């Protein structure tokens, strides 16, 4: 990514971090934060809302939501991972800084928490599921989440990578994600990427649970570093496919060739957002 672009991103994110007294001096966090700010704006989150965020990770989206809902709003952020998961900052390290900031009173974090087993005694103005759908092992698990969301909110906001890429510079990201999904299904089921949901599939799942799609849009994510991370990991696991059938290896190797042969500047996939009401 160009120096000018990184500088502009850091300036926007730094302004928000400074406003709330967040001393997180990490370029990766700053770049990811800007993207999450754009997603939350696209969702249409409003001042004063009470929002449930599922899959909060290190809290980039949480910060964006808490900023958007303002002093009168509230955010409950949950994640199935433990506090010591993640790098370069662990989830615990990152979210402790958020809790100790001026945003802290608006946010409650809960880790090692499964939404399906969580007892909630309140309703929310919106439920946010941002860049989390690929972690689900099968569509039925995701359907269960959507079904339970009906009990706690009338509004669901979903964001994830848009695999319907339009530029060859994004092909490597798509191929790397596909390789990891194949790896999870056929070699090691504990991989981070379990399924690549196309936005039309998520739309169908939501509508199947009685939701009506009110808004769909695309948000630029080409400047993110995810393409480099996913490509590096995909190349690291290439030897794991050696013991698979010749037919399967042929398929996987085709994706490796497509992923590695591009010689230009590689860009991440864009994100799509989808807002649905019951």
Secondary structure, DSSP 8 states (H G I E B T S, - for coil): --HHHHHHHHHHHHHHHHHTT-----HHHHHHHHHHHHHHHHHT--TT-EEEEES-TTSHHHHHHHHHH-TT-EEEEE-SS-TT--SSS-HHHHHHHHHTSTTGGGEEEE-S--GGG----S-BSEEEEES-GGG-SSHHHHHHHHHHHHHHBSEEEEEEE-----SGGGHHHHHHHHHHHHHHHHT-TT-S------HHHHHHHHHHTT-EEEEEEEE--TTSSHHHHHHHHHHHTGGGGTTS-HHHHHHHHHHHHHHHS--S------EEEEEEE-
